[in-house]
Amino acid sequence: MIKNYILIALRNFRKNKLFTAVNVLGLAIGIGASLVIYLIVQREFSVDDSLPDRERIYRVVSSIEYPDAVHRNSGIPVPLAAAIREEIPGVETTTHFFTSFETSVSVPPLNGGQPFTIKKQSDIIYCDGGYFSLFPYLWLAGSPQEALSEPFHVVLTESRARAYFGDTPAEQIVGRQLTYSDSIVVTVSGVVKDLEHPTDLTFKEFISRATVEKTGLRDWWSWEQWGSINSASQCFLKLEKGVSSQAVDEQILEVRKKHVDPKGGKENVRHFLRPFVGMHFDPDYGIFDYSRAGASKTTIYSLLAVAAFLLILGCINFVNLSTAQATQRAKEIGIRKTMGSSPQQLVWQFLTETFVLTLTAMSLAVALVPLFLDILRDYVPPDVSFSTLWSHHVGIFLPALTILVSLLAGGYPAFVLTRFQPVSVLRNQILTQRATSHRGTLRRVLTVAQFVIAQFLLIATIVVSKQILFSINKELGFRKDAIVFFHVPSDYRSPRQDTRRFTLLQNLRQIPEIMQISLAGSPPAYRGKSSTTMRINNGKEIVETQVQVRYADTSYFALYGLKLVAGRGLTQSDTLREFVVNEMYTKALGLTPEEALSHFVEWRQKIPIVGVVADFHTRSTHEPIKPHAFSSESRRSFTFHLGLDPANPSTWKEALGKTEAAFKALYPNDDFKPEFFDATIGDFYKTEQRIARLLNWAAGFAIFISCLGLLGLVIYTTNVRVKEIGVRKVLGATVLQIVSLLSKDLLALVLVAFVIAAPVGWWAMQRWLEDFAYRTSLSWWVFVLSGAGMLLVALMTLGIRTFRSASENPVKSLRAE
């Protein structure tokens, strides 16, 4: 019986090649997008889900309350880790480690000779033995109890050991030496197998934490200071069974009070536990030291919505096309019923056809996975690829999705087609009955639903693109064109300051293609920031506020076009002597720019304000402008800013070539990495640009599938009204009149969809824009453009079929059957 069903299905597919191709393509797009999004979502929600006792593992984080803001830091003061281990009961295991900057690693060859060096190696931490107690690894060599007990020892993962020593057995790697940052020599004491499941624990090299105590890193990470909180200082712990995190939070508060004396002031620092289970999606503290961003649940849910939209559109499209074919299969059904087929057999027949077609679409969807992986590359984790399809969970998901789509897409058509009455069918009464039935209304509702989704996505696409253009082209308060900046190496751990940058500054001033030059801190708008609390007596009260500190020299303001509104610029100095602040800071103080010039900032010491610059944006338009203070401490300036000739871009390449040569002459072992300032500003909107690309594809697919559904409906309409069209042509109706007659009702559906989608789109995009401190307006033309665009696409789709039907010879439609 099943074989017979399949043979009949294949016969019908060959007979209706166009319908079959359209159905398969529509379903394949929905299934392909759903499959890739499933891979992304499954990976994100399975991060570290196999870790033993993960529900009892927590991270200790810090919160610092400023008068006008709360600063969240994933790190802790170094001495807090030991205090938790020694003074707080109920903690089963504790580990404290430091995440490291990218550093150079020198590896001696196995058979002598010159060592090879990796300039910038990442995924390195300084940790204690508690790390491997809390996070179990499979040991290939060495002992977890002893490997990190002594200073100057390191444990490598299998992949990192292979990168350094090739295929040397793990036992023979133990005892080899590595040199970090040209000064820290360590011995390999163990090799562990890489974690095979999705994880945030991506570290590859584990240097013993005791090494920090024996090197200058001890001072670098403020080893004994409770007042220093560095995001590189990470602490994780596992609670004993039955111990609540709230109880430990209270004990940590008491421990801090015991060790920290606020000197009569109010303590503004709090440490507390955050569940390890939620770290991957933690929007406040990120993953470890913010070097890697976690996943966003909002993004995940948005991807799921896109998958659901496309899958539903594909199913609706299938229903419309299948019921549009009903008139062609009515006699087949009538004859089958007359010959004794039961309704159940016919239902199984049509569900089998749907299943075979869905299976074909699934096969095509799998072939399209590389395309969807490329389309969604902004959201695809590095460890998700085409090979991920062969995972066991995908083997469960694919059959389940195939069955679900078969039922969703084929259930209603099977129910409708099998209810035809043989007598009505064989008397040719089926067309009249179905033209006035409620099922025609249902098809129209489904078509409206398709175009509501497509119209909403189109509105969202236009609004997001409009906001990106607004943000990038907004007047930011500084010059951004024809400016290049680059960093020179700095090592704050060394007490001896490197003076090579001052030599480089003099050499670069000799390059004629460089119009302006500055040696300072970061540009006015940059990824990183440094904030502190400053106090000023404004004459009425002491105002304490959070201020972002930047470093500038005498050329900085002119190079970036920052406008002085009061006072003067900075004078050059290697120590902190004076401040230039922005207007927002004076507003926070309740002073005018002129009044601020006679005041002193209390920070380290009393520092006079000598100038005020006009406000400028330092981050994306998501954030409001914050108080800023500039100083001219040259000892903290490691960034060169080059102003090139904006009228002569052809000289830029030569200027950068000469700059690189001068850089390499002084820093031969370092990479020259110039960045264009305007490109840096564009990077602030990577999230919005990713959303825009996703919406572009989603809207395109939604419109395409919706138009296929509209095509199905117009085919049904022309089939039902074929004799009416013939009569009208005989009576003198023109092709244009008939096309207009057939199209107006269907175009009305598109207009109804617009009426529904427009307010929904306005509400949703208004909510989205609220995340921006400075945002574009929801202009009326956005909705007119999206509605007109959708109407034009619908007209083109309808015109293909209605023109063909209106142009046919009426003799064919009026002949006796």
C-alpha positions in Angstrom: 0.0 0.0 0.0 2.7 2.5 0.9 4.6 1.6 -2.3 1.4 2.4 -4.2 1.0 5.7 -2.4 4.6 6.7 -3.3 4.2 5.7 -7.0 1.0 7.8 -7.2 2.8 10.7 -5.6 5.7 10.5 -8.0 3.3 10.3 -10.9 1.5 13.5 -9.8 4.8 15.3 -9.3 5.8 14.5 -12.9 2.4 15.7 -14.1 2.6 19.0 -12.2 6.3 19.9 -12.5 5.8 23.6 -11.9 3.7 23.2 -8.7 6.1 20.6 -7.4 9.2 22.8 -8.1 7.5 25.8 -6.4 6.4 23.8 -3.4 9.8 22.2 -3.0 11.7 25.5 -3.3 9.4 27.3 -0.8 9.7 24.5 1.8 13.4 24.1 1.2 14.0 27.8 2.0 12.0 27.5 5.3 13.5 24.2 6.3 17.1 25.2 5.4 16.9 28.4 7.4 15.3 26.5 10.3 18.0 23.8 10.2 20.9 26.3 10.4 19.3 28.4 13.1 18.6 25.2 15.0 22.4 24.4 14.8 23.1 27.9 16.2 20.5 27.8 19.0 21.4 24.2 20.0 25.0 25.1 20.3 24.5 28.3 22.3 22.1 26.6 24.8 24.4 23.5 25.2 27.5 25.5 26.2 29.1 23.7 29.2 25.8 21.8 29.8 27.8 18.6 30.5 29.9 20.1 33.3 29.3 18.1 36.5 27.5 20.0 39.3 27.2 23.1 37.1 24.2 24.3 39.1 26.5 24.6 42.2 29.2 26.6 40.4 29.3 30.4 40.6 31.4 33.3 39.6 32.3 36.1 42.0 31.8 39.5 40.4 31.9 43.1 41.5 29.6 46.1 41.4 30.9 49.6 42.0 28.3 52.4 42.7 29.1 55.9 41.5 26.9 58.9 42.2 25.4 58.8 38.7 26.1 55.3 37.5 26.8 51.7 38.5 29.9 50.1 37.0 29.9 46.3 36.7 33.1 44.3 36.6 33.5 40.5 36.2 36.8 40.6 38.3 37.6 40.8 42.0 40.4 42.2 44.2 43.1 39.5 44.3 43.1 39.0 48.2 39.3 38.3 48.1 39.9 34.9 46.6 42.1 33.8 49.5 39.6 35.3 52.0 36.7 33.3 50.5 38.7 30.1 50.7 39.8 30.6 54.3 37.0 32.5 56.0 33.7 31.5 54.3 32.2 28.1 55.2 30.0 26.2 52.7 32.4 26.6 49.8 33.5 23.2 48.5 36.1 24.3 45.9 37.5 27.7 44.9 39.8 28.7 42.0 41.3 32.0 41.2 43.0 32.8 37.9 44.2 35.7 35.8 43.4 36.0 32.1 46.4 37.1 30.1 46.8 39.6 27.2 48.1 38.2 24.0 51.7 37.5 24.6 54.8 36.1 22.8 55.7 32.5 23.3 59.2 31.1 22.4 59.4 27.4 21.8 62.7 25.6 21.6 63.0 22.9 18.9 63.1 19.3 19.9 66.5 18.7 18.2 68.3 21.9 19.1 68.7 25.0 16.9 67.0 28.3 17.1 63.6 28.5 18.9 60.6 29.7 17.0 58.4 32.4 18.4 54.7 33.0 18.2 54.3 36.8 18.6 50.7 37.0 19.8 49.4 33.9 21.5 46.0 33.9 23.2 43.9 31.7 25.5 46.5 31.8 28.3 45.7 32.0 32.0 47.6 32.0 35.3 45.6 29.6 37.6 45.9 27.4 40.7 45.2 23.7 41.0 41.6 24.4 42.0 40.8 25.2 38.4 41.1 21.5 37.4 39.1 20.4 40.4 36.3 22.7 39.5 36.5 22.1 35.7 37.5 18.5 35.0 39.8 17.7 32.1 41.1 14.3 30.9 44.8 14.2 31.8 47.2 12.7 29.2 50.3 13.4 31.2 51.1 14.9 34.6 49.1 15.0 37.8 46.2 17.4 38.5 47.3 17.6 42.2 50.9 18.6 41.5 51.1 20.1 38.0 50.4 23.7 39.1 51.6 23.5 42.7 55.0 25.1 42.0 55.9 28.4 40.2 57.1 28.4 36.6 55.0 25.4 35.6 52.5 25.2 32.7 49.9 22.7 31.6 49.0 22.6 27.9 46.0 21.3 26.1 46.5 18.6 23.5 45.9 20.9 20.6 48.4 23.6 21.9 51.0 20.9 22.7 50.7 19.6 19.2 51.1 23.2 17.8 54.3 23.6 19.8 55.9 20.1 19.7 54.2 18.3 16.8 53.3 14.6 17.3 55.6 14.2 20.2 53.9 11.9 22.8 52.4 13.8 25.8 54.7 12.0 28.3 57.8 13.3 26.4 56.5 16.9 26.3 56.5 17.1 30.1 59.7 18.7 31.1 60.1 20.9 28.0 60.4 24.6 28.5 58.6 27.6 27.1 59.4 31.3 27.4 56.7 33.9 27.7 57.1 37.7 27.0 60.9 37.1 26.5 61.4 36.8 30.3 59.2 34.2 32.0 60.6 30.7 31.5 58.3 27.8 32.5 58.4 24.0 32.4 55.6 21.9 30.9 54.2 19.9 33.8 51.1 18.3 32.2 49.0 17.8 29.1 45.2 17.7 29.1 42.8 16.7 26.4 40.8 19.6 24.9 37.2 19.9 26.0 35.1 18.5 23.2 31.7 19.9 24.1 30.8 23.6 23.4 32.4 25.6 26.1 33.3 29.1 27.3 36.4 27.5 28.9 38.5 27.9 25.7 41.9 28.4 27.5 44.8 26.4 26.0 47.7 27.2 28.4 47.5 27.1 32.2 50.5 28.7 33.9 50.8 28.2 37.6 49.3 31.1 39.6 52.4 30.9 41.9 54.4 32.2 39.0 52.7 35.6 39.5 54.1 35.9 43.0 57.7 35.4 41.7 57.6 38.0 38.9 56.7 41.6 38.3 53.1 40.4 37.6 52.5 40.5 41.3 52.6 44.3 41.3 50.9 44.5 37.9 47.8 42.8 39.3 47.9 44.6 42.6 48.4 41.4 44.6 47.5 42.7 48.1 45.2 45.6 47.3 41.5 45.3 48.2 40.8 48.6 46.4 42.0 47.4 43.0 39.5 45.5 40.8 40.8 44.2 37.5 38.5 42.2 35.1 41.5 39.8 34.5 41.2 38.6 38.1 38.6 35.9 38.0 37.2 33.8 40.9 34.9 30.7 40.5 33.7 28.5 43.3 31.5 25.5 43.9 29.1 25.6 46.9 28.4 22.6 49.1 25.0 20.9 48.6 22.3 22.8 50.4 24.2 26.1 50.7 22.4 29.1 49.1 24.2 31.7 47.1 22.4 34.5 49.1 24.0 33.3 52.3 27.5 33.3 50.7 26.8 36.8 49.3 26.1 38.1 52.9 29.3 36.4 54.2 31.4 38.0 51.3 29.9 41.4 52.4 31.1 40.8 56.0 34.5 39.7 54.8 35.0 42.9 52.7 33.9 45.0 55.7 36.5 43.3 57.8 39.4 43.9 55.4 38.4 47.3 53.9 38.4 50.6 55.8 36.5 53.2 53.9 38.0 55.9 56.1 34.7 57.3 57.2 33.3 57.3 53.7 30.6 55.2 52.3 31.6 51.8 50.9 30.5 51.7 47.2 31.9 48.3 46.2 29.9 45.0 46.5 30.9 41.5 45.6 28.4 38.7 45.0 27.8 35.4 43.2 26.5 35.0 39.6 25.5 31.5 38.4 28.0 29.8 36.0 25.0 28.4 34.2 23.9 31.8 33.0 27.4 33.2 32.2 27.2 32.5 28.5 24.2 34.9 28.2 25.2 37.4 30.9 24.6 40.9 29.4 26.1 42.7 32.5 29.4 40.9 33.0 30.1 39.0 29.8 32.5 36.1 29.6 35.5 36.5 31.8 37.3 39.8 31.1 35.1 41.0 28.2 37.7 39.7 25.8 34.9 37.6 24.3 31.3 38.6 24.2 28.7 36.0 25.3 25.6 35.1 23.4 22.5 37.3 23.4 19.2 35.7 24.2 17.5 38.5 22.3 19.5 37.6 19.2 18.7 33.9 19.7 15.0 34.6 20.0 15.2 36.9 16.9 16.8 34.1 14.9 14.1 31.7 16.1 11.4 34.1 15.0 13.0 34.3 11.6 13.1 30.5 11.3 9.5 30.3 12.4 8.4 33.0 10.0 10.1 31.3 7.0 8.8 27.9 7.9 5.3 29.1 8.4 5.4 31.0 5.1 6.6 27.8 3.4 3.7 25.8 4.9 1.1 28.4 4.0 2.5 28.6 0.5 2.1 24.8 0.3 -1.5 24.9 1.5 -2.3 27.6 -1.1 -0.7 25.9 -4.0 -2.2 22.5 -3.0 -5.7 23.8 -2.7 -5.3 25.7 -5.9 -4.7 22.3 -7.6 -7.9 20.9 -6.1 -10.0 21.6 -9.2 -7.5 19.6 -11.3 -7.6 16.6 -8.9 -11.4 16.7 -8.1 -12.3 14.1 -10.7 -9.4 11.8 -9.6 -10.8 12.0 -6.1 -14.4 11.4 -7.2 -13.4 8.3 -9.3 -11.3 6.9 -6.4 -14.3 7.3 -4.0 -16.6 5.7 -6.5 -14.2 2.8 -6.9 -14.3 2.2 -3.1 -11.4 4.3 -1.6 -12.1 5.3 2.0 -11.5 8.8 3.3 -8.7 7.5 5.5 -6.9 6.0 2.4 -7.2 9.2 0.6 -5.9 11.2 3.6 -2.9 8.8 3.8 -2.4 9.2 0.0 -2.2 13.0 0.2 -0.1 13.0 3.4 2.3 10.6 1.7 2.6 13.0 -1.2 3.3 15.8 1.2 5.8 13.7 3.1 7.7 12.7 -0.1 7.7 16.3 -1.3 8.9 17.5 2.2 11.6 14.9 2.1 12.7 16.2 -1.2 12.7 19.7 0.2 14.6 18.5 3.2 17.3 17.1 0.9 17.5 20.3 -1.0 17.6 22.2 2.3 20.6 20.2 3.5 22.4 21.0 0.2 21.6 24.7 0.8 23.1 24.7 4.4 26.4 26.1 3.2 24.5 29.0 1.6 22.6 29.7 4.8 25.7 29.4 6.9 27.2 32.1 4.8 24.1 34.3 5.0 24.0 33.9 8.8 27.8 34.1 9.3 27.4 37.0 11.7 25.6 34.7 14.1 27.3 31.3 13.5 29.7 30.3 16.3 33.2 29.2 15.0 32.6 25.5 15.9 29.4 25.3 13.9 29.9 24.2 10.3 28.4 21.9 7.6 30.0 18.9 9.4 27.9 19.7 12.4 25.0 18.2 10.5 26.3 14.7 11.3 25.8 15.2 15.0 23.4 12.8 16.7 21.0 15.5 17.8 20.6 16.7 14.2 19.7 13.1 13.3 16.7 13.5 15.7 15.8 17.1 14.6 15.7 16.4 10.9 13.1 13.6 11.0 11.1 15.4 13.6 11.1 18.6 11.4 10.2 16.6 8.3 7.2 15.0 10.0 6.1 18.3 11.6 6.2 20.2 8.2 4.4 17.3 6.5 1.6 17.5 9.0 1.4 21.3 9.0 1.6 21.7 5.2 -0.3 18.6 4.2 -2.9 18.2 6.9 -5.4 20.8 5.7 -5.1 20.1 2.0 -5.6 16.4 2.7 -8.7 17.1 4.7 -10.2 19.4 2.1 -9.5 17.3 -0.9 -10.9 14.1 0.6 -14.2 15.7 1.4 -15.2 16.2 -2.2 -18.5 14.4 -3.0 -18.3 12.1 -6.0 -21.7 13.1 -7.4 -20.8 16.8 -7.3 -17.4 16.2 -8.8 -18.7 14.1 -11.7 -21.5 16.6 -12.5 -18.9 19.4 -12.7 -20.5 21.2 -9.7 -17.3 21.4 -7.7 -16.1 24.7 -9.1 -19.3 26.5 -8.2 -19.4 25.1 -4.7 -15.8 25.9 -3.9 -16.0 29.4 -5.4 -18.4 30.4 -2.6 -17.1 28.2 0.2 -15.4 29.3 3.4 -12.2 27.6 2.2 -11.6 30.3 -0.3 -11.8 32.8 2.6 -9.2 30.7 4.5 -6.8 30.9 1.6 -7.2 34.6 1.5 -6.5 34.8 5.2 -3.4 32.7 4.8 -2.2 35.0 2.0 -2.8 38.1 4.1 -0.8 36.5 6.9 2.1 35.8 4.5 2.2 39.4 3.4 1.8 40.8 6.9 5.0 39.0 7.9 6.8 40.0 4.7 5.6 43.7 5.0 6.7 43.8 8.7 10.2 42.5 7.8 10.4 45.1 5.0 9.5 47.9 7.3 12.0 46.7 9.8 14.7 46.5 7.1 14.2 50.1 6.0 14.1 51.5 9.6 17.3 49.7 10.7 19.1 50.9 7.5 17.8 54.4 8.1 19.1 54.4 11.7 22.5 53.1 10.7 22.8 55.9 8.1 21.7 58.4 10.6 24.3 57.2 13.2 27.2 57.1 10.8 26.4 60.4 9.1 25.4 62.3 12.3 27.5 65.3 13.3 29.7 63.8 16.0 31.5 66.9 17.1 34.9 66.0 15.6 36.6 65.4 12.3 36.7 61.8 11.2 37.9 61.7 7.6 41.5 61.2 6.5 42.7 60.3 10.0 44.8 57.2 10.7 45.9 56.0 14.2 48.1 53.2 15.4 49.5 52.0 18.7 53.1 51.4 19.7 54.0 48.7 22.3 53.7 49.6 25.9 54.6 47.6 29.0 53.3 49.1 32.2 54.9 46.3 34.2 58.3 47.7 33.5 59.4 50.7 35.7 61.6 51.9 32.8 59.5 53.9 30.3 60.3 53.2 26.7 61.3 56.5 24.9 61.3 55.1 21.4 57.9 56.6 20.7 59.3 60.1 21.1 62.0 59.3 18.5 59.3 58.0 16.2 57.3 61.2 16.7 60.2 63.3 15.5 60.8 61.0 12.5 57.2 61.1 11.4 57.2 64.9 11.5 59.7 64.7 8.7 57.2 62.9 6.3 55.7 65.6 4.1 52.5 63.5 3.3 51.5 63.7 7.0 49.6 67.0 7.4 49.2 66.8 11.2 50.5 64.4 13.9 49.7 63.8 17.6 51.0 61.4 20.2 48.3 60.9 22.7 45.8 58.3 24.1 42.9 56.9 22.2 40.9 58.8 19.6 37.8 60.8 20.6 35.6 57.8 19.8 37.1 54.4 20.6 36.2 50.9 21.8 37.9 51.1 25.2 37.4 53.7 27.9 38.8 54.6 31.3 36.5 56.0 34.0 37.0 57.3 37.5 35.2 59.4 40.1 36.1 63.1 40.4 34.9 65.7 42.9 34.5 69.5 42.4 33.2 72.1 44.8 31.0 74.3 42.5 30.6 76.9 45.2 27.3 75.5 46.6 28.1 71.9 47.2 30.7 69.2 46.4 29.6 67.4 43.2 31.0 63.9 42.7 30.5 62.3 39.3 31.9 59.6 37.1 34.2 61.0 34.4 35.9 59.4 31.5 39.6 60.3 31.3 41.5 60.7 28.1 45.1 61.8 27.2 46.0 64.4 24.6 48.9 66.5 23.5 49.0 70.1 22.2 48.1 68.9 18.6 45.3 66.5 19.5 42.4 69.0 19.5 43.3 70.7 16.3 43.9 67.4 14.5 40.4 66.1 15.4 38.7 69.5 15.1 37.5 69.5 18.7 36.2 73.1 19.3 37.2 75.1 22.4 34.3 77.0 23.8 36.1 78.5 26.8 39.7 78.7 28.0 42.7 77.2 26.2 44.1 73.9 25.2 46.6 71.7 27.1 50.3 72.5 27.6 52.6 69.5 27.1 53.7 67.7 30.3 54.7 64.2 31.3 52.7 64.5 34.6 49.2 65.5 35.5 49.0 69.3 35.8 45.7 70.5 34.2 42.5 69.4 32.7 40.4 70.3 29.6 36.8 69.1 30.1 33.8 68.9 27.8 30.6 70.8 28.1 28.6 67.9 29.5 31.0 67.8 32.6 30.3 71.5 33.2 26.5 70.9 33.0 26.8 68.0 35.5 28.6 70.5 37.8 25.9 73.1 37.4 28.4 75.6 35.9 28.8 77.4 32.6 32.0 76.7 30.6 33.4 80.1 31.6 32.6 79.5 35.3 34.2 76.1 35.2 37.6 77.7 34.4 38.0 78.9 37.9 37.5 75.5 39.6 39.7 72.7 40.6 39.1 69.0 40.2 39.9 66.8 43.2 41.5 63.7 41.7 44.8 62.4 43.1 45.4 66.1 43.9 43.8 69.4 43.0 43.9 69.9 39.3 42.8 73.2 37.6 40.4 73.2 34.7 42.0 75.3 31.9 39.7 74.8 29.0 36.3 73.5 27.9 35.6 71.7 24.5 32.3 71.3 22.8 30.5 68.0 23.4 31.3 65.1 21.1 30.2 61.5 20.8 32.7 59.0 22.2 30.7 55.9 21.5 27.7 54.9 19.4 24.5 56.8 19.3 23.2 54.1 21.7 24.8 56.0 24.5 24.4 59.6 25.7 27.4 61.9 25.9 29.3 61.5 29.2 31.5 63.9 31.2 35.1 63.9 29.9 38.4 65.2 31.1 41.6 65.4 29.1 45.1 65.6 30.5 48.5 65.8 28.8 50.4 63.0 30.6 52.8 61.9 27.8 53.9 58.9 29.9 50.4 57.5 29.3 50.4 58.3 25.5 51.1 55.3 23.2 48.9 56.1 20.2 49.9 58.0 17.1 47.3 60.0 15.2 48.1 61.1 11.7 46.1 63.7 9.8 46.4 63.0 6.0 45.5 65.3 3.1 41.7 64.8 2.6 41.9 66.5 -0.8 44.6 64.1 -2.1 43.9 60.5 -1.1 46.5 59.3 -3.6 49.2 60.3 -1.1 47.8 58.2 1.7 49.4 55.0 0.6 52.8 56.6 0.4 52.4 58.2 3.8 51.5 54.9 5.4 54.4 53.2 3.7 56.9 55.7 5.0 55.2 55.5 8.5 55.5 51.7 8.5 59.2 51.9 7.6 59.9 54.4 10.4 57.9 52.2 12.8 59.8 49.0 11.9 63.1 50.8 12.3 62.3 51.2 16.0 60.0 48.3 16.6 61.3 45.5 14.3 59.6 42.7 16.2 56.1 44.3 16.3 53.3 44.5 13.8 52.3 47.8 12.3 48.5 48.0 12.4 47.1 51.3 11.2 43.3 51.9 11.6 41.2 54.5 9.7 39.3 56.5 12.2 36.0 56.6 10.2 36.1 52.8 10.0 36.4 52.6 13.8 33.2 54.6 14.1 31.5 52.3 11.7 32.5 49.4 14.0 30.3 50.8 16.7 27.3 49.7 14.6 28.3 46.1 13.8 25.3 44.8 15.7 22.9 47.0 13.7 24.7 46.0 10.5 24.3 42.4 11.3 20.6 42.9 12.1 20.3 44.8 8.8 21.9 41.9 6.8 19.7 39.3 8.6 16.6 41.4 7.8 17.6 41.9 4.2 17.7 38.1 3.7 14.7 37.4 5.8 12.6 40.0 4.0 13.8 38.8 0.6 12.9 35.2 1.4 9.6 36.2 3.0 8.6 38.3 -0.1 9.7 35.5 -2.4 7.7 32.8 -0.6 4.7 35.1 -0.2 4.6 35.8 -3.9 4.6 32.1 -4.5 1.6 31.9 -2.3 -0.1 34.7 -4.2 0.7 32.9 -7.4 -1.1 29.9 -6.1 -4.1 31.9 -5.2 -4.3 33.6 -8.6 -3.9 30.2 -10.3 -6.9 29.0 -8.3 -8.9 32.1 -9.1 -8.3 31.9 -12.9 -9.1 28.1 -12.8 -12.4 28.8 -11.1 -13.3 31.7 -13.4 -12.0 30.3 -16.7 -15.5 30.1 -18.3 -16.3 33.6 -17.0 -13.2 34.9 -18.6 -14.2 33.3 -21.9 -17.7 34.8 -21.8 -16.3 38.3 -21.1 -13.9 38.1 -24.0 -16.6 37.0 -26.4 -18.7 40.0 -25.2 -15.9 42.3 -26.0 -13.8 42.7 -22.8 -10.2 43.7 -23.4 -7.2 42.0 -21.9 -6.5 45.0 -19.6 -10.1 44.9 -18.3 -9.9 41.2 -17.5 -6.4 41.5 -15.9 -7.8 44.3 -13.7 -10.9 42.2 -12.8 -8.8 39.3 -11.8 -6.2 41.3 -9.9 -8.2 43.8 -7.9 -9.4 41.4 -5.3 -6.0 39.9 -4.8 -4.3 43.3 -4.6 -6.9 44.2 -1.9 -5.4 41.4 0.2 -1.9 43.0 -0.1 -3.4 46.3 1.0 -5.2 44.7 3.9 -1.8 43.1 4.9 -0.2 46.6 4.8 -3.0 48.0 7.0 -2.3 45.3 9.6 1.5 45.4 9.3 2.0 49.2 9.4 0.9 49.8 13.0 2.6 46.6 14.2 5.8 47.7 12.5 5.6 51.2 13.9 5.2 49.9 17.4 8.0 47.4 17.2 10.5 49.8 15.5 9.6 52.5 17.9 10.5 50.2 20.8 13.8 49.2 19.0 14.8 52.8 18.5 14.3 53.6 22.2 17.7 51.8 22.7 19.4 54.7 21.0 20.1 57.9 22.9 20.2 59.7 19.5 17.9 58.2 16.9 16.2 58.8 13.5 12.6 59.5 13.2 9.9 57.0 12.0 9.1 59.0 8.8 5.9 58.5 7.0 7.8 57.7 3.7 9.2 54.5 5.3 5.7 53.0 5.3 4.7 54.5 2.0 7.9 53.1 0.4 7.5 49.6 1.9 3.8 49.5 1.0 4.4 50.7 -2.5 7.3 48.2 -3.0 5.2 45.3 -1.8 2.4 46.4 -4.0 4.7 46.6 -7.0 6.1 43.1 -6.4 2.5 41.7 -6.0 1.5 43.4 -9.3 4.4 41.8 -11.1 3.5 38.4 -9.7 -0.2 38.7 -10.5 0.6 40.0 -14.0 2.4 36.9 -15.0 -0.6 34.6 -14.6 -3.6 37.0 -15.2 -2.2 38.3 -18.5 -1.7 34.7 -19.7 -5.3 33.8 -18.7 -6.8 36.9 -20.2 -4.9 36.4 -23.5 -6.1 32.8 -24.1 -8.5 32.0 -26.8 -12.1 31.9 -25.4 -12.9 28.9 -27.5 -10.7 26.7 -25.3 -12.5 27.8 -22.1 -16.1 27.6 -23.6 -15.7 24.2 -25.4 -17.8 21.3 -24.1 -16.0 19.0 -21.8 
